[in-house]
Amino acid sequence: MQSTLHLQLQDGQLTGTISSPSGDTPINDATFKGNVLTFSATSGDDNTIRYSGTLSADTIKGTVIFPGRNGGDPVTHNWTAKRVLQTPPPPSS
């Protein structure tokens, strides 16, 4: 599933949301140190999903850890994010 990660770093505080077909989810516990990004998000069924990744140029590559189902072992997947520059809307007349 493709999602969009919106990040904002302001006054040393990293915030953001993950936008997917099922809606927007705020990120939690976000840190960005050196070139390493970590954060978590809570799914609709109250499971915490943990993300970590390394920034290189305009790409973040890392892992996402989903909790195991029915008490099972967590499941880890690779993820990649590519920066897309947003163009501001034209000035209104």
Number of C-alpha atoms within 10 A of each C-alpha: 4 8 13 15 17 14 13 11 12 8 6 9 10 18 17 17 17 15 15 13 9 8 10 15 16 15 22 18 11 18 17 17 8 8 11 15 18 20 19 18 19 14 12 10 6 8 13 15 19 19 21 20 21 18 17 11 9 10 13 18 16 17 16 18 16 17 15 12 10 6 7 8 10 11 12 15 10 12 13 13 16 14 12 9 7 6 6 6 6 6 5 4 3
